[in-house]
Amino acid sequence: MPFENVEINLTASVSNAKAHFDPITHWDGDIEAIPHLDFEGYSEIDTYSDLDFNVLQVKTEIYYYLTKDLSIMAVLDYNKFTDDAPYVYGDQDGKWVYGKLGFRLLF
């Protein structure tokens, strides 16, 4: 605690999530046993299945203690979302800021 009645918390995180299908190069089962099987379409699934997201989160929390168990709190949470493969679900780039101000009671 930098000051006698003040607590400050800073949090930052960066995440990168990637997912994709491997190319289908052969089919082990009986193709005739599955109606309407389009192996041509399945063989191209890897060309549009890539997901690549980056998320940056920075959060600041400040608590001013009125007593040992009661404090005034202020929280600010910033998030930036980057979609590096926007062709899958459309462009989902964006950012948001969340804040709250209130009292915190510990019991």
LODRENSE-553748 format. One record per residue: residue number from 1; residue in one letter; y, z, x of N, C-alpha, C in turn. Coordinates in steps of 0.001 Angstrom, whole numbers, m for minus. Layout:
<pts>
{resi = NUM&resn = A&nyy = Y&nzz = Z&nxx = X&cayy = Y&cazz = Z&caxx = X&cyy = Y&czz = Z&cxx = X}
...
</pts>
This chain:
<pts>
{resi = 1&resn = M&nyy = m1173&nzz = 0&nxx = 849&cayy = 0&cazz = 0&caxx = 0&cyy = 1238&czz = 0&cxx = 896}
{resi = 2&resn = P&nyy = 2038&nzz = m1051&nxx = 852&cayy = 3187&cazz = m1144&caxx = 1756&cyy = 4285&czz = m132&cxx = 1451}
{resi = 3&resn = F&nyy = 4381&nzz = 282&nxx = 187&cayy = 5356&cazz = 1285&caxx = m220&cyy = 4600&czz = 2392&cxx = m954}
{resi = 4&resn = E&nyy = 5233&nzz = 3515&nxx = m1100&cayy = 4548&cazz = 4669&caxx = m1666&cyy = 4007&czz = 4417&cxx = m3075}
{resi = 5&resn = N&nyy = 4750&nzz = 3767&nxx = m3943&cayy = 4334&cazz = 3570&caxx = m5329&cyy = 4029&czz = 2112&cxx = m5665}
{resi = 6&resn = V&nyy = 3908&nzz = 1267&nxx = m4681&cayy = 3724&cazz = m167&caxx = m4934&cyy = 2431&czz = m648&cxx = m4293}
{resi = 7&resn = E&nyy = 1666&nzz = m1400&nxx = m5064&cayy = 456&cazz = m2045&caxx = m4542&cyy = 631&czz = m3552&cxx = m4702}
{resi = 8&resn = I&nyy = 350&nzz = m4316&nxx = m3659&cayy = 471&cazz = m5773&caxx = m3697&cyy = m862&czz = m6384&cxx = m3266}
{resi = 9&resn = N&nyy = m1388&nzz = m7279&nxx = m4094&cayy = m2625&cazz = m7990&caxx = m3775&cyy = m2342&czz = m9485&cxx = m3746}
{resi = 10&resn = L&nyy = m2762&nzz = m10137&nxx = m2691&cayy = m2650&cazz = m11592&caxx = m2567&cyy = m4048&czz = m12165&cxx = m2410}
{resi = 11&resn = T&nyy = m4351&nzz = m13189&nxx = m3201&cayy = m5658&cazz = m13829&caxx = m3141&cyy = m5461&czz = m15337&cxx = m3093}
{resi = 12&resn = A&nyy = m6236&nzz = m15992&nxx = m2247&cayy = m6209&cazz = m17450&caxx = m2186&cyy = m7640&czz = m17954&cxx = m2053}
{resi = 13&resn = S&nyy = m7916&nzz = m19050&nxx = m2722&cayy = m9240&cazz = m19646&caxx = m2583&cyy = m9121&czz = m21163&cxx = m2684}
{resi = 14&resn = V&nyy = m10004&nzz = m21814&nxx = m1966&cayy = m10102&cazz = m23268&caxx = m1998&cyy = m11563&czz = m23603&cxx = m2238}
{resi = 15&resn = S&nyy = m11819&nzz = m24456&nxx = m3201&cayy = m13207&cazz = m24863&caxx = m3439&cyy = m13287&czz = m26376&cxx = m3545}
{resi = 16&resn = N&nyy = m14410&nzz = m26885&nxx = m3118&cayy = m14686&cazz = m28322&caxx = m3197&cyy = m16079&czz = m28483&cxx = m3781}
{resi = 17&resn = A&nyy = m16158&nzz = m29159&nxx = m4904&cayy = m17443&cazz = m29353&caxx = m5571&cyy = m17754&czz = m30844&cxx = m5610}
{resi = 18&resn = K&nyy = m18942&nzz = m31195&nxx = m5172&cayy = m19382&cazz = m32589&caxx = m5173&cyy = m20764&czz = m32672&cxx = m5796}
{resi = 19&resn = A&nyy = m20995&nzz = m33735&nxx = m6534&cayy = m22315&cazz = m33966&caxx = m7120&cyy = m22490&czz = m35461&cxx = m7346}
{resi = 20&resn = H&nyy = m23712&nzz = m35925&nxx = m7212&cayy = m23997&cazz = m37333&caxx = m7486&cyy = m25504&czz = m37528&cxx = m7624}
{resi = 21&resn = F&nyy = m25866&nzz = m38615&nxx = m8259&cayy = m27266&cazz = m39002&caxx = m8360&cyy = m27623&czz = m39875&cxx = m7169}
{resi = 22&resn = D&nyy = m28827&nzz = m39712&nxx = m6666&cayy = m29323&cazz = m40640&caxx = m5667&cyy = m29710&czz = m41943&cxx = m6367}
{resi = 23&resn = P&nyy = m29648&nzz = m43053&nxx = m5659&cayy = m30057&cazz = m44315&caxx = m6290&cyy = m31538&czz = m44284&cxx = m6679}
{resi = 24&resn = I&nyy = m31846&nzz = m44857&nxx = m7820&cayy = m33240&cazz = m44977&caxx = m8249&cyy = m33754&czz = m46310&cxx = m7698}
{resi = 25&resn = T&nyy = m34730&nzz = m46207&nxx = m6822&cayy = m35226&cazz = m47427&caxx = m6173&cyy = m36567&czz = m47886&cxx = m6718}
{resi = 26&resn = H&nyy = m37285&nzz = m46984&nxx = m7393&cayy = m38554&cazz = m47388&caxx = m7993&cyy = m38895&czz = m46442&cxx = m9144}
{resi = 27&resn = W&nyy = m39782&nzz = m46863&nxx = m9989&cayy = m40210&cazz = m46073&caxx = m11142&cyy = m41707&czz = m45887&cxx = m11033}
{resi = 28&resn = D&nyy = m42168&nzz = m44624&nxx = m11001&cayy = m43594&cazz = m44354&caxx = m10821&cyy = m44401&czz = m44476&cxx = m12105}
{resi = 29&resn = G&nyy = m43750&nzz = m44301&nxx = m13244&cayy = m44477&cazz = m44298&caxx = m14512&cyy = m44681&czz = m45694&cxx = m15074}
{resi = 30&resn = D&nyy = m45384&nzz = m45732&nxx = m16192&cayy = m45634&cazz = m46980&caxx = m16902&cyy = m44362&czz = m47393&cxx = m17642}
{resi = 31&resn = I&nyy = m43754&nzz = m48476&nxx = m17237&cayy = m42506&cazz = m48930&caxx = m17842&cyy = m42697&czz = m49284&cxx = m19317}
{resi = 32&resn = E&nyy = m43847&nzz = m49804&nxx = m19680&cayy = m44107&cazz = m50179&caxx = m21066&cyy = m44268&czz = m48951&cxx = m21975}
{resi = 33&resn = A&nyy = m44559&nzz = m47763&nxx = m21410&cayy = m44796&cazz = m46566&caxx = m22222&cyy = m43499&czz = m45981&cxx = m22784}
{resi = 34&resn = I&nyy = m42367&nzz = m46349&nxx = m22243&cayy = m41078&cazz = m45826&caxx = m22704&cyy = m40331&czz = m46961&cxx = m23399}
{resi = 35&resn = P&nyy = m40172&nzz = m46854&nxx = m24725&cayy = m39475&cazz = m47928&caxx = m25440&cyy = m38017&czz = m48018&cxx = m25014}
{resi = 36&resn = H&nyy = m37526&nzz = m49195&nxx = m24972&cayy = m36114&cazz = m49487&caxx = m24673&cyy = m35691&czz = m49012&cxx = m23292}
{resi = 37&resn = L&nyy = m36590&nzz = m48952&nxx = m22359&cayy = m36241&cazz = m48552&caxx = m21001&cyy = m35482&czz = m49690&cxx = m20323}
{resi = 38&resn = D&nyy = m34330&nzz = m49385&nxx = m19820&cayy = m33522&cazz = m50377&caxx = m19117&cyy = m33461&czz = m49964&cxx = m17650}
{resi = 39&resn = F&nyy = m34464&nzz = m50358&nxx = m16898&cayy = m34514&cazz = m49969&caxx = m15495&cyy = m33333&czz = m50545&cxx = m14717}
{resi = 40&resn = E&nyy = m32847&nzz = m51693&nxx = m15122&cayy = m31680&cazz = m52270&caxx = m14447&cyy = m30492&czz = m51317&cxx = m14527}
{resi = 41&resn = G&nyy = m30253&nzz = m50748&nxx = m15702&cayy = m29134&cazz = m49816&caxx = m15858&cyy = m29332&czz = m48541&cxx = m15057}
{resi = 42&resn = Y&nyy = m30549&nzz = m48005&nxx = m15064&cayy = m30834&cazz = m46787&caxx = m14308&cyy = m30685&czz = m47012&cxx = m12802}
{resi = 43&resn = S&nyy = m30968&nzz = m48205&nxx = m12368&cayy = m30883&cazz = m48463&caxx = m10933&cyy = m29446&czz = m48444&cxx = m10431}
{resi = 44&resn = E&nyy = m28473&nzz = m48479&nxx = m11336&cayy = m27065&cazz = m48458&caxx = m10937&cyy = m26389&czz = m47116&cxx = m11219}
{resi = 45&resn = I&nyy = m27162&nzz = m46109&nxx = m11623&cayy = m26570&cazz = m44826&caxx = m12024&cyy = m25796&czz = m44174&cxx = m10883}
{resi = 46&resn = D&nyy = m26209&nzz = m44364&nxx = m9659&cayy = m25517&cazz = m43743&caxx = m8531&cyy = m24129&czz = m44327&cxx = m8299}
{resi = 47&resn = T&nyy = m23837&nzz = m45497&nxx = m8847&cayy = m22531&cazz = m46119&caxx = m8604&cyy = m21428&czz = m45506&cxx = m9456}
{resi = 48&resn = Y&nyy = m21775&nzz = m44749&nxx = m10501&cayy = m20733&cazz = m44128&caxx = m11315&cyy = m20976&czz = m42638&cxx = m11566}
{resi = 49&resn = S&nyy = m21786&nzz = m42002&nxx = m10772&cayy = m22120&cazz = m40606&caxx = m11014&cyy = m21409&czz = m39627&cxx = m10090}
{resi = 50&resn = D&nyy = m20598&nzz = m40080&nxx = m9167&cayy = m19972&cazz = m39171&caxx = m8205&cyy = m18952&czz = m38252&cxx = m8881}
{resi = 51&resn = L&nyy = m19062&nzz = m36962&nxx = m8606&cayy = m18072&cazz = m35977&caxx = m9025&cyy = m17523&czz = m35334&cxx = m7759}
{resi = 52&resn = D&nyy = m16220&nzz = m35227&nxx = m7662&cayy = m15600&cazz = m34686&caxx = m6460&cyy = m14318&czz = m33962&cxx = m6874}
{resi = 53&resn = F&nyy = m14376&nzz = m32631&nxx = m6933&cayy = m13246&cazz = m31828&caxx = m7373&cyy = m12799&czz = m30891&cxx = m6263}
{resi = 54&resn = N&nyy = m11498&nzz = m30710&nxx = m6153&cayy = m10925&cazz = m29708&caxx = m5265&cyy = m10056&czz = m28783&cxx = m6105}
{resi = 55&resn = V&nyy = m10200&nzz = m27486&nxx = m5890&cayy = m9405&cazz = m26507&caxx = m6634&cyy = m8754&czz = m25549&cxx = m5639}
{resi = 56&resn = L&nyy = m7457&nzz = m25391&nxx = m5756&cayy = m6705&cazz = m24423&caxx = m4962&cyy = m6195&czz = m23351&cxx = m5915}
{resi = 57&resn = Q&nyy = m6453&nzz = m22101&nxx = m5603&cayy = m5976&cazz = m20992&caxx = m6429&cyy = m5256&czz = m19985&cxx = m5542}
{resi = 58&resn = V&nyy = m4056&nzz = m19609&nxx = m5954&cayy = m3282&cazz = m18586&caxx = m5265&cyy = m2847&czz = m17580&cxx = m6333}
{resi = 59&resn = K&nyy = m3122&nzz = m16308&nxx = m6070&cayy = m2835&cazz = m15278&caxx = m7061&cyy = m2128&czz = m14100&cxx = m6396}
{resi = 60&resn = T&nyy = m1095&nzz = m13615&nxx = m7058&cayy = m351&cazz = m12452&caxx = m6587&cyy = m351&czz = m11395&cxx = m7685}
{resi = 61&resn = E&nyy = m668&nzz = m10160&nxx = m7312&cayy = m647&cazz = m9040&caxx = m8247&cyy = 228&czz = m7937&cxx = m7648}
{resi = 62&resn = I&nyy = 1129&nzz = m7420&nxx = m8459&cayy = 1997&cazz = m6330&caxx = m8015&cyy = 1892&czz = m5205&cxx = m9039}
{resi = 63&resn = Y&nyy = 1646&nzz = m4011&nxx = m8549&cayy = 1547&cazz = m2828&caxx = m9407&cyy = 2557&czz = m1792&cxx = m8926}
{resi = 64&resn = Y&nyy = 3353&nzz = m1305&nxx = m9848&cayy = 4273&cazz = m211&caxx = m9550&cyy = 3754&czz = 1018&cxx = m10292}
{resi = 65&resn = Y&nyy = 3348&nzz = 2026&nxx = m9543&cayy = 2721&cazz = 3218&caxx = m10114&cyy = 3780&czz = 4196&cxx = m10625}
{resi = 66&resn = L&nyy = 3726&nzz = 4434&nxx = m11935&cayy = 4574&cazz = 5451&caxx = m12538&cyy = 3945&czz = 6829&cxx = m12347}
{resi = 67&resn = T&nyy = 2631&nzz = 6876&nxx = m12500&cayy = 1842&cazz = 8067&caxx = m12198&cyy = 600&czz = 7583&cxx = m11455}
{resi = 68&resn = K&nyy = m301&nzz = 8498&nxx = m11153&cayy = m1532&cazz = 8114&caxx = m10449&cyy = m2380&czz = 7132&cxx = m11264}
{resi = 69&resn = D&nyy = m2318&nzz = 7249&nxx = m12597&cayy = m3178&cazz = 6436&caxx = m13470&cyy = m2431&czz = 5393&cxx = m14299}
{resi = 70&resn = L&nyy = m1117&nzz = 5386&nxx = m14278&cayy = m327&cazz = 4465&caxx = m15097&cyy = 587&czz = 3641&cxx = m14210}
{resi = 71&resn = S&nyy = 519&nzz = 2327&nxx = m14378&cayy = 1368&cazz = 1453&caxx = m13560&cyy = 1891&czz = 290&cxx = m14393}
{resi = 72&resn = I&nyy = 2989&nzz = m261&nxx = m13928&cayy = 3517&cazz = m1507&caxx = m14473&cyy = 2943&czz = m2616&cxx = m13601}
{resi = 73&resn = M&nyy = 2428&nzz = m3670&nxx = m14238&cayy = 1810&cazz = m4735&caxx = m13441&cyy = 2481&czz = m6074&cxx = m13724}
{resi = 74&resn = A&nyy = 2514&nzz = m6895&nxx = m12690&cayy = 2977&cazz = m8273&caxx = m12790&cyy = 1973&czz = m9134&cxx = m12037}
{resi = 75&resn = V&nyy = 1474&nzz = m10177&nxx = m12700&cayy = 474&cazz = m11049&caxx = m12097&cyy = 943&czz = m12497&cxx = m12230}
{resi = 76&resn = L&nyy = 834&nzz = m13249&nxx = m11150&cayy = 1145&cazz = m14676&caxx = m11159&cyy = m33&czz = m15412&cxx = m10536}
{resi = 77&resn = D&nyy = m580&nzz = m16373&nxx = m11267&cayy = m1786&cazz = m17102&caxx = m10846&cyy = m1481&czz = m18598&cxx = m10892}
{resi = 78&resn = Y&nyy = m1551&nzz = m19271&nxx = m9739&cayy = m1283&cazz = m20711&caxx = m9633&cyy = m2586&czz = m21426&cxx = m9293}
{resi = 79&resn = N&nyy = m2892&nzz = m22496&nxx = m10023&cayy = m4093&cazz = m23291&caxx = m9778&cyy = m3729&czz = m24767&cxx = m9713}
{resi = 80&resn = K&nyy = m4281&nzz = m25457&nxx = m8725&cayy = m4096&cazz = m26911&caxx = m8618&cyy = m5478&czz = m27549&cxx = m8585}
{resi = 81&resn = F&nyy = m5718&nzz = m28471&nxx = m9494&cayy = m7008&cazz = m29125&caxx = m9652&cyy = m6847&czz = m30593&cxx = m9278}
{resi = 82&resn = T&nyy = m7640&nzz = m31060&nxx = m8323&cayy = m7584&cazz = m32451&caxx = m7875&cyy = m8940&czz = m33094&cxx = m8092}
{resi = 83&resn = D&nyy = m8943&nzz = m34190&nxx = m8823&cayy = m10165&cazz = m34948&caxx = m9105&cyy = m10166&czz = m36166&cxx = m8195}
{resi = 84&resn = D&nyy = m11020&nzz = m36151&nxx = m7167&cayy = m11077&cazz = m37264&caxx = m6220&cyy = m11976&czz = m38398&cxx = m6693}
{resi = 85&resn = A&nyy = m12577&nzz = m38260&nxx = m7871&cayy = m13410&cazz = m39315&caxx = m8456&cyy = m13037&czz = m39462&cxx = m9935}
{resi = 86&resn = P&nyy = m11806&nzz = m39888&nxx = m10229&cayy = m11332&cazz = m39870&caxx = m11615&cyy = m11988&czz = m40897&cxx = m12532}
{resi = 87&resn = Y&nyy = m12760&nzz = m41783&nxx = m11997&cayy = m13372&cazz = m42816&caxx = m12837&cyy = m14523&czz = m42282&cxx = m13682}
{resi = 88&resn = V&nyy = m15020&nzz = m41078&nxx = m13407&cayy = m16150&cazz = m40536&caxx = m14171&cyy = m15680&czz = m40028&cxx = m15525}
{resi = 89&resn = Y&nyy = m14764&nzz = m39066&nxx = m15549&cayy = m14277&cazz = m38482&caxx = m16800&cyy = m12813&czz = m38813&cxx = m17051}
{resi = 90&resn = G&nyy = m12245&nzz = m39710&nxx = m16315&cayy = m10810&cazz = m39962&caxx = m16392&cyy = m10090&czz = m39044&cxx = m15419}
{resi = 91&resn = D&nyy = m8836&nzz = m39303&nxx = m15200&cayy = m8064&cazz = m38522&caxx = m14228&cyy = m7835&czz = m37112&cxx = m14758}
{resi = 92&resn = Q&nyy = m8379&nzz = m36125&nxx = m14064&cayy = m8238&cazz = m34735&caxx = m14480&cyy = m7392&czz = m33934&cxx = m13499}
{resi = 93&resn = D&nyy = m6567&nzz = m34609&nxx = m12723&cayy = m5656&cazz = m33895&caxx = m11832&cyy = m4698&czz = m33048&cxx = m12670}
{resi = 94&resn = G&nyy = m4337&nzz = m31917&nxx = m12133&cayy = m3364&cazz = m31095&caxx = m12846&cyy = m3163&czz = m29761&cxx = m12173}
{resi = 95&resn = K&nyy = m2188&nzz = m29040&nxx = m12663&cayy = m1936&cazz = m27698&caxx = m12154&cyy = m1441&czz = m26842&cxx = m13312}
{resi = 96&resn = W&nyy = m1660&nzz = m25542&nxx = m13174&cayy = m1173&cazz = m24615&caxx = m14178&cyy = m791&czz = m23306&cxx = m13518}
{resi = 97&resn = V&nyy = 115&nzz = m22633&nxx = m14184&cayy = 577&cazz = m21332&caxx = m13718&cyy = 375&czz = m20351&cxx = m14867}
{resi = 98&resn = Y&nyy = m190&nzz = m19202&nxx = m14540&cayy = m456&cazz = m18162&caxx = m15523&cyy = 213&czz = m16891&cxx = m15046}
{resi = 99&resn = G&nyy = 919&nzz = m16248&nxx = m15936&cayy = 1550&cazz = m14994&caxx = m15561&cyy = 1386&czz = m13952&cxx = m16643}
{resi = 100&resn = K&nyy = 1409&nzz = m12714&nxx = m16228&cayy = 1392&cazz = m11639&caxx = m17213&cyy = 2178&czz = m10453&cxx = m16676}
{resi = 101&resn = L&nyy = 2718&nzz = m9719&nxx = m17621&cayy = 3507&cazz = m8548&caxx = m17302&cyy = 3104&czz = m7474&cxx = m18310}
{resi = 102&resn = G&nyy = 2808&nzz = m6283&nxx = m17830&cayy = 2380&cazz = m5247&caxx = m18760&cyy = 2142&czz = m3927&cxx = m18067}
{resi = 103&resn = F&nyy = 1458&nzz = m3056&nxx = m18784&cayy = 1102&cazz = m1739&caxx = m18254&cyy = m397&czz = m1696&cxx = m17972}
{resi = 104&resn = R&nyy = m782&nzz = m934&nxx = m16982&cayy = m2192&cazz = m743&caxx = m16667&cyy = m2455&czz = 759&cxx = m16631}
{resi = 105&resn = L&nyy = m3469&nzz = 1138&nxx = m17389&cayy = m3868&cazz = 2543&caxx = m17458&cyy = m5271&czz = 2675&cxx = m16895}
{resi = 106&resn = L&nyy = m5430&nzz = 3470&nxx = m15882&cayy = m6753&cazz = 3720&caxx = m15284&cyy = m7318&czz = 4995&cxx = m15873}
{resi = 107&resn = F&nyy = m8571&nzz = 4945&nxx = m16301&cayy = m9205&cazz = 6150&caxx = m16843&cyy = m10669&czz = 6167&cxx = m16511}
</pts>
